[in-house]
């Protein structure tokens, strides 16, 4: 489970230009090291940033090797994510990159500039569908121009695929509108064409785990296809199976990583991950997750495999992702306070007594320094992750929560305040944000990941959320974790634990930011006239809309209009806190009881439909800002230095010169998958 870069508050990044600085002392010029350049470039609705790896030089060579091998393993699976997102993505990328590299014609024309922007958008999204809205990215050039580029560069791409780039086919990567068919309306490459949601449910209903209390994550690592006999069967993602060429490269680098593991538990966990990739066994996947949870010693950790199910409208199949992490000792020490008090938070939550965990186990929390990301975590990255996802493992063995500290730091260092001043209701709200937004964001992230995803329990005999809540499971779970964070971010316990200096003001700022974002500013991410599809956006809107409606009688949140502009003003933070608690109790009940009807009603009634008049106003007010609404990152480049025998003797951290340079290098170095899968 991951927390995206809008973590309860609206985080924006301002474009900055940094130049070399020189200071003149008498007649001697002293060159001062230029500040780190966080912004790489901006195009369309995207801003590409850089991040640093602070403390790299303090790692031992063995630790640096471990990080290097794990990042190589992560990058080796990059193309899996591309193919998962859409069946023709790899062919399209190859064609676009061939044009980009080999075109010798006029590169000053608007058509060519539009082609470059289109390619960069496709790179950023790992495919032809927008990374956030899931809508197909529309080229701002004609099919005639594109065909002329292919002819000039001797590029081959079938006419049928070319047509898809410009027509309305496969318009949505992930469709959550049941009226259009969850699978029929989705372009995601997890199911063969023609398979229905009912067929999928029936297929997995026949599968039983050896232990009903510890169910396997059926469907997590496979594509469901119809064979020549018309029967459904799984094409498992494993060595010598689907994606086997890329997986074998992942296994190779994981083997190198295992050879330099920091300790036995870490090495054993990596060994189980290798075994899982080789066999595709879901029992081994569970064994690996438990071993990975127990490998808490050491400075290096990682996420690697088919994990998050947000891209599957039915919630079965995991998208490939990788994050390599180095422990941030100072921040982790501070944040561990929250995990050590997890039972207190559970005991004092507003949940129904029968829905509370009597013993919250193994919740570990670290702030980490990211060293490399791939797959569904790159270029667009989460800022927090809590794993594993299996509820029974979390209940019995706990979970690992991480906050990606250097990613958050890059957002903050490259940020601007223009939208805050435009959409905040008054100077007091702005002042609170300027003082408390950064620490408030960190607190909400920690509470969301550590306490939120670890809290509550499913009633005996109730199936897993993907079985009971179906396409609404992801957004309800993210909403539940958000509500835990909101409930406790406005609580004196945080100050008692020494985490904040003024819990009330921090909580007020967090509430201001969440409501402002959930009811207004997140709408800048949508095309005019659109409704909300993305799970995290849905959960932010249904929470904000629900408490707004339920608080009307007491005027808890005022809707104000000044000079034709809409603002929201919280008049009673204590009552809003109570409302967040009430909604948290209800969503946990929905999850615990598997109440599909109530979950669907909550999301559909409050989280999907957009007030189009308000949306038009928000878009108009946002036109003054040049800062893009979405941000992502290039990865630092780890460059090993070898001795005469080919042994690594040191590893240097460098930065890519451009977004295009890194994307082309990734395709060349890690593009191992055949174009047909």
N, C-alpha and C positions, 0 to 999 in steps of 0.2 A: 504494500500500500504506500502510495507516495503522495507527498504534499507538493503541489505545483508552486510555481514562483509567485503566484498571488496567494499568499498564506494568510487568509482572513483579512488582509488589508490590501489595498491596491498599490502595488509597487511599480513605479515607472522609472525609466532610465533616461537621463538627458544626454544629448550628444555633446561631447567635450572634445576640444582640440588642444593638444598639449605639444609644446615645442621645447627644444633644448634651451637651457638657461645658462647664462654666464654671469659671474659676479666679478667686478673689477676692483681689485685691492691695490691701491697705488698704481704702479705700472705693470703689475703682474696679473694676468688673466687666469683665473682658476675655473676650470670646467666642472660644473656640478652635474651629477648624474641626472638625466632627465627623469621626470616622474613617469611611472608606469602608464602606458597608454591602454586604457581599458576598452575603448571603442575601436573596433576594426572597421566597420562600415555599416551603413543603413540603406535599406531598399524596401520598397513597397511598405508593408506594415511590420517589417522585421528590423531589429537592431542586433548586430553580431558583436559580442564582447570577448575579452580575454580574461583569464583568471591566472593567478600566480600559485605556486606551490611553496608557501612559506615553511621554513624548517627543513627543506630538502637536504641541505648541506649537513644537517645534524644526524641524518640517518647513516647507518653503517653501509658499507658496500653491499653486504648480503641483503640488507633491507631494500636498498635501491634496486638490486637485481630482482627481488620479489615483486616490487612495484612494476618494474619494466616488463617482466614476464606476464603478469596479470593484465596489464594494459594491452599487450600484444594478443593475449587470448581474447580480450574483449573486442578489439578491432577486427579480429578474424571472423567474428560472427556478424559483422555489420550488414552484409548483404542479405542475411536471413530476414532482418527487419524490413528491408526494402521489399523483398518478395512477399512477406506476410501482408504488407500494407496494400498491395495490389499486384495482380498476376503479371502485368506487363511492365512493372516499374523498372526492372533491370534492363530490359530492351530499350525503354524510353531513355533511361539515363545514359546508356551507351551511345545512343544516337545523338542526344543533346551534347554530350561531352565531345564527341567526335567533331561536331559542327563547331563548337566553341574553340577547340584546339587548332583546327585546320582551315577555318574560313579565312580567305585572303581578300575578301571584297570590302565594301564600304562599311567601316565600323563607326562612322559618325552619324549615321541615319538614326531616326527615332525607332524604326523597326528593329535595328540591331540592338539598340539599348534596351528595348522591350524584351528582346530575346534573352539578353544577359540577365535581366531581372527575373524572367520566368525560370531560367535555369537555376538561379540562386534560390528562388523560392522552393523549387523542387528539391534541391540539395537540403535546404533547411528542414523540409517536411519529411525527408526520407521517402519521397514519392510525389505523385501528382495531386494528392489531396492535402488540404491545409492541415497543419499539425494540431490545430486547436479546434477549428470549426468543423473539420471533417469534410468540408465542401471541396469539390474539385477546383483546382486552381485554373482560372481562365487566362489563356495567353492574350496579351494585348497586341498581337500581330496576327495577320491572316494566315490561313492554310496555304494560300498561294505563295506568300513570302517564305513560309516554312519549307515548302516543297522546293523552292529555289535554293534555299540554304543546303538542303540535302543533296540536290543535284550538284551544286558547286563544290561540295566536300566529299562526294561519292559516299554518302551516308545511306545506309539501308534500314528501313523501318516499314513494316507492312502497311498498306493503305488502310486496313481496318483499324490499326492502332492509331494511325495519324488522325483518322476521323474521330476517334474517342477523345483526343486532345481538344477538339473544337466543338463537339456536339454535347448533348445533354445525357448521354449514356454514362452509367457508373458515377452518378453525380455526387454520391455521398459515400465516404469510406465506411463510416459506422452510422447506421440509421437506427434511431430508437423510437421512431413513430410506428406503432404497431399497425396502424391502418395501411401503411405501405409495405408491410411485411418486414420483420426484423432482418431476415436473411436476404429476401428478394430485393430489398432497398439498400443493402450494404455491399460495397465493392471490396471489402476486406477479403483476403485470400485464405480464409480458414475453412471454407466449405465449397464443395463442387456446386456448380450452377444447378439450380432446380431442387436442391434439398430444402425442405421446409423446417421451420422451428419445431413443429409437432413431430416430425420424423427424428429430429435430434433428441428431443426429450424422450421419445419412446426408445431410442437406441441406448441411451444412458440409463434409463429406468431399469433395463434388464441386467445392468452390471451391478454386482454386489462385491463389497470388500470383505476380506476375511474377518475383520472386526468392524461391526457397524458403528461403534463408537469412535473409530479412527479411520474414517473413509478416505480412500485414495482420491487424488485430484484428477478424476477421469477427464480426458480430453485436453489436459493442460499442454501436452507436448506432441500434438498430432494435427493433421488436417483430415477432416472427414470427407470421404469421397464415395461416389457410387461406382461399384465395380462393373465388369462386363456382364454380370448376371443380374444387375439391377439392385444388388444388395449394398448396404452401407458398410464401409470398413475404414479403419484409420491408417493413414500413412504417417508413421511415427518419425519424429525428428530425432535422428540418432545416427551414430556411425554406421555406415552401410545401409542407411535408410534415407528418408527425405532430408535434404540439406547435409548429407553425409560428408561431402567434400569440405565444406566450411567447418563442420563439427570436428572433423579429424584434425584440422589446424588448431581449433580451440583446444582440443585434447593435447596436442603436442606442446603448446605453450603452458597449459596447466601442469603438464608433467615437469616442465622446467621449473615452474613455480613451486611445485611440491618438493623439488630437490633442494630448495633454499628456504623452506618453511621455517618460521620462527620457533615453532615448538611442535611436539607430537600431535596434539589435538588439532592444530591448524593443518598439519600435513595430512592427517587422517581424513579430515573433512574434504580437503581438495581431492584426495584419492577417491572418496565416495562420489564427488561431482564428476570425476573422470569416468567412474563406473556407470553412473547414470547416463552420461552422454553416449557411452558405448552400447548400453543395453536398452535404454529407454524405459527402464523399470520404474514405475511410480512408487513401488515399495522402497527402492533405493533412493528415490527423490525425498521421501519422508525421512529415511535414515540420514541422508545428507543434511537436511534442514535441522534436524536435532543435533547432529554433530557440529554443524556450523554455529548453532546457537551456543553450544557449550565451549566453543573455541573463542574465549573472551580475552585471553592473555595475548600480549604482543602489540606491536604498533601499527600493523598493517591489517586491513580487512578488505572485503570485496563483495560485490553482488554480481552474479553471472548466471544467466540461464533464461528460460522462458517463464516469466513471473507474473506480471500484471495482466489482468484480463479485461481492462477497460476497452480494448479494441475489438473484443468479441461481443456483439450485441446480446449473445446468450450467456456470456460470462464463463465460458469453459476454457478457452485457449489463451495461453500466455504469450505475450510479445517478448521477443528477445531483447535483453538489455544487459549492460555491464557498467558498474561504477567501481573504481579502485580508490581506496581511502587510506589516508594516513591519520592517525589519532592526533587531535589537537588537545594537548594535555591540559592547558590552562582552562579552556572553556568546558572541556568534558568534566573536569573536577567540579566546576560550579553546577553544571546541569545534572550531574549524578544525584544531586540532592532531591530532585523531583522523582527519579526512579526509586530511590530508597524510601520514599514516602508514598509509593503507589497504593498501598493498602489503605492509608488514611483517606486518599482521594476517593477510592472505591467505596469505603464505608460511609463517607459523608456526601455521596452523590445523591441526586434526587430520584434515582431509579427505584422502581418497585423492589421490595426486599427480595422477592423470589428471582429477580433478574440480576442481582448483584453477585459478584464472585466472592466466595468466602475466603479464598486464598489466592491473591494475585502473585504469580510466580515469575521470577526471572526476567523482569523488565529492565533491560540495560539501555542506557542512553549515552551517546557520545556526540560531541561536535567533532567533525572530521574535516580534513583537508583533502579535497578531491585531486587526484593525480591523472585521471583519464576517464572518459565516459564514451559509451557507444550504444548503438541500437536505439531503443525507445527512450533513452536518457540523453540523447545528443542529436543535434545541437541544442534543442530545447530540453532543459533539465529540470528535475524537481529540486526543491530546496530542503526536503526532508523525506526520509524513507523509514517505514516500519515493516519488518518482515520477521517470520514468514507469514503467508496469507491464510494457511489452513487453521481454522478456528480450534480444532482439537489440539494441535501442536502448541498453539498460543496458550491454551488453557492449562496444558500439562507441563509445558517446558518454558513458556514465556516467549519473549520476542526481543529483537534488537531494533533499537530506534537510533537513527543518526540524523543530525542536522549538518547540511553541507556548508560549513562555515565560510570557506573562501569563496564559494559561489555567492552566498548572501552578501559577503563583503564587497564583491565586485559590483553587484547591483547597487549597493549603497554608495560606493565610491563614484559610480558613473551616473548617479541619479540627479533628478531635478525636482523642483517644487511647484511648477506651474499649474498642474492639474489640481493639486491640493488647494491652492488659492482660488481656483475657479469654482470648484465644486463644494468646498467646505462651507458651512452655514455662516460662521462668524469668526472674528479674530481669536476668540477663546479656543475654538476648535482647532484652528491653525497652530496656535501656540502649543497646545497639548501634543499635536502631531509632531511638531518640530523637536519637542523634548523627549517624547515617549514612544514614538512610532517604531524606532529601531529595536529597543528592548522589548516593547510590547509584541512585536512580530516574533522575536525569538522565544518569548514566553508562550505565545499561542502555538508556535510550531512545536515546542517541547511538549506542551500539554496535549496537543492534538495527537502527536505520534506516540508518546510514552503512555499517557493515561487513556487517551481517547480510544485508540485501536485495541488497547489491552483490556478495556473495561467491559463489564457485562458478560452474560452467558446465555447460550441458547437452551431452551427448555428440553428436557429429556424426550427423545422420540421425534423432535422437530428436525427436519432436514437442514442441509447447508443453505446459506443465503442464496447461492446461485440456483438452487433447486426451488426454494420457496418464494423468493422475491424476484427471481429471474432478471429481466433487463433493468430493473430498478435497484438491484442489489448494490452496485458500485456507488451510485449517487447517494443512496440512503446511508451507506457505511461512511462515506466521506462527510456527510452531514452530521452523522452521529458523533464522529471524532471532532469535527468543528465545534459542535455544541458543548462537548466536554471542555474543550479549550476556552470557549466563551464563558461557560459557567464558572470556571475556576480562575480565569485571568482577572476577574473582579472579586477577589477574595483576600482577606487579610493574611491567610496562610502563607502566601507568597512572600510577604514582608516578614512574617515570623520566621520563615526559613532563610532569610537573609538574601533573597534573590532580587528584590526590588526595594527602592527607597520610599515609594509612595504608591501602595497597591491601588488606592482609589482612583488617583489621577491616571495611572497606567491603564486601569480597567476602563475608565471613561473614554480614553483615547482609542482603545481597542474596539469598544462598542461603536464609537463614532465612525471609525474606519470601516468596520464590517458592514454597517448599515449603509453608509455612503457607497461602498463598492457593490454590495448585493443589490441595491435598488437603483443604482445609477451608473457608476463609472465603468463597471465591467461591460456595459453595453457597447462601449466603443469598439469592442472586439467583434461585434456582429455586423454583417451587412444589413443595410436598411431593409426592413420588412421581414427579417428572419426571426425565427423563434430559437430557443436555446436547446442544443443537443448535447453539448459536452457535460460530463457528469459533475465536475467540480463547479462549473458555472450554475448548473441546475441546483446543486445543493446550497450555494450561496444565496440564490434568489429565493428558493422555497423557505429557507430559514428567515431571511429578512422580510419577505412578504407575509409570512405567517405571524411573526411577532408584531408586525405593523398592524395587521388586521385585528389580531386578538387584543392589542393594546389601545384600540380606538376609543373604547368607552371611557378609559382613563386618560386619554390623550398622551400616552406614553411616548409616542413618536409623532411629532407634528410634521405635516407636509406644508411647506411654505412656498409662496411665489412672490418674487421681487423682480421687477423690470422684465417680466416674461420668463424668468428663470426659476427652476424648481430647486428647492433645498429641503433637507430632512434634518430636524432638530430633535434630539432626545431630551425630553423634559423630566423623565424619572428613571434614572439608571437602576435603582433598586428594583422597581417593578419590571424593568426589561430583563434584569438578572433572573427574576422569578419566571418570566415567560420562556427564557432560554432553558431553564430547568424543566418546565412543563413539557416543552417540545422534545427535549432530550429523553425524558421518561417515556414519552409516547413512541419515539423512534426505536428505543431499546425494546419496548414491548413488542413492536412490529417485528423486529429481528428475532427476539426470543421466541415468539409464538409463530413466526412465519406467516404473518398476516398480509398476504399479497394485496388484497383489495384495499386495505388501509394505506399501505405503502404506495400503491399506484395512485390513489386519490390525492395523497399529499403531494407527490411529485407533479402530477399532471395539473392539479388545481393551482399550485403556487410556484412551481419551478420551471415550467416550459413556456407558457405564453408570455409574450413581451408586450407591454404597453407601447404601441407603435408611435403614439404622439410624444411620449416621454423619450423614446428612443431617438426620434428625429431631432428633438431638442438637444439631447446629449451629443449626438454626432455633430450638430451645428456648433455647439459650444467648444467641441474638441478640435475644430478645424484650425484654431489659432496655434496649436502645438505641433511642432515638427518632430517631436520625439515619437518613435514608433511604439505601438501598444504591446508588441511582443518582443522578447529578447531571448537570445541563446548564446552559445559559446563555441569558439574554436578551442581545441585542446592544446596544452603545451606539448612540445615534442621532446621526448626523451631520447637522447643520442648517445649510444654506448661507444666507448673508446676501447679498442681491442689491442692486445699485445701480439707479438709475432706468432703465437700459437692459437690465436683466435679467442683467447679468454678475455672477458670483460674486466677492465681494470678501473674504469670510472664511467659515470653516466652524467651527462650534462643536460640541463633543462634549457630549451630554447623556445621561442615563440614563432608560430607561422607568420609569414609576411602578409598573407591575405586569406580570406575565406576560400576563394577559388583555389589557391595553391593547396590548402589542406584537403579540400574535397577531391581534387584531381589525384592527389597523392594517395588518398585512401582507396579510390577506385583502382588505381594501378597496383598498389601493394596488397590490398586485401580483397580484391574483386575475384574471388575464386569460384563462385557458384556458376553453374551452367545457366544459360538464359531460359531454359525450360525446366520446370520443376513440377 
